[in-house]
Amino acid sequence: MSTRFWTGSRRDTLAGYLFIAPQLIGSVLFVFVPLGLVFWYSLHEWNVLADTFTFVGGENYQALADDPKLADALVATGFFSAGLVVLNLSLALLLAVLLNQRLRGTVFFRTVFFSPVVVSLVAWTIVWSFLLQDNGGINGLLELVGVDGPNWLRGEGTAMLAVIVVQVVKNVGLNMVLFLAALQGVPANLYEAATVDGATRRRQFLSITVPMISPTILLTSIITVVGSLQVFAQIAVLTQGGPGTSTTVLVYYLYQQAFQFHHFGYGATLSVLLFAIVLLLTLVQWRMRRKWVFHES
């Protein structure tokens, strides 16, 4: 009976479930359960000091709608995300194209540009906090050419730009490697045929390179957008959300509400908002892929 029950098909099915079990269990324990708990906490007011956990229904969501500081946090988040995504993807693609050439020294430069990716984020940010001070290394270099640099992290017009540049330099190497892999997968005969037809290098890039690596562009854009919305350590180390609220992005504002002001219920509500924004932007990018990603139409 048992022999007839454990057919080849059922054994293969069981093996498949056993292979995905670790990932499935990890997703349930560390993704779906925490998401459910965050939503549950957002319906309560949790006072850790008084040891109270009171159900308040939608009051935290009403407070979210009435919060006058939320708009500033969303604007700062949007500005940071837009600047990071544009600079990161543009620079990564440019570096990948340049380092995809058969020239001496390309391996060295690939290593140089990728090395910041493996450096500790906090250590990287601390070093840059010293470099960007009023009397730091960046302004020291500018003085050599007769330029009086600003206090990058204390000026409302420069603080956000400084944080964006620090993050771009830190992570541009990852997208560069992904673009390099995509570029090396483009068939050389396509460029040869385009050259015979008289296509310029610019036309070859726009008509061959970009369409062929568009799946990788989609992947890197989703990764970069999601990462930009989750920035925290850079803000906490470099600017602490200042000057004023110019660099108080949504995650840092969430941290302030939950762990500085001890409004854990409202902090959970901000987490739900962040999750909704990330999910919405990811779905929009995924749906739009049919319009520009090669082989997806």
Sequence and secondary structure as in RCSB ss.txt:
>XXXX:A:sequence
MSTRFWTGSRRDTLAGYLFIAPQLIGSVLFVFVPLGLVFWYSLHEWNVLADTFTFVGGENYQALADDPKLADALV
ATGFFSAGLVVLNLSLALLLAVLLNQRLRGTVFFRTVFFSPVVVSLVAWTIVWSFLLQDNGGINGLLELVGVDGP
NWLRGEGTAMLAVIVVQVVKNVGLNMVLFLAALQGVPANLYEAATVDGATRRRQFLSITVPMISPTILLTSIITV
VGSLQVFAQIAVLTQGGPGTSTTVLVYYLYQQAFQFHHFGYGATLSVLLFAIVLLLTLVQWRMRRKWVFHES
>XXXX:A:secstr
 HHHHS HHHHHHHHHHHHHHHHHHHHIIIIIHHHHHHHHHHTEEEETTTTEEEE TTHHHHHHHH TTHHHHHH
HHHHHHHHHHHHHHHHHHHHHHHHTSS TTHHHHHHHHHGGGGS HHHHHHHHHHHTSTTSHHHHHHHHTT    
 TTT TTTHHHHHHHHHHHHHHHHHHHHHHHHHTTS HHHHHHHHHTT  HHHHIIIIIHHHTHHHHHHHHHHHH
HHHHT  HHHHHHTTT STTTT  HHHHHHIIIIIS  HHHHHHHHHHHHHHHHHHHHHHHHHHHHHSTT  
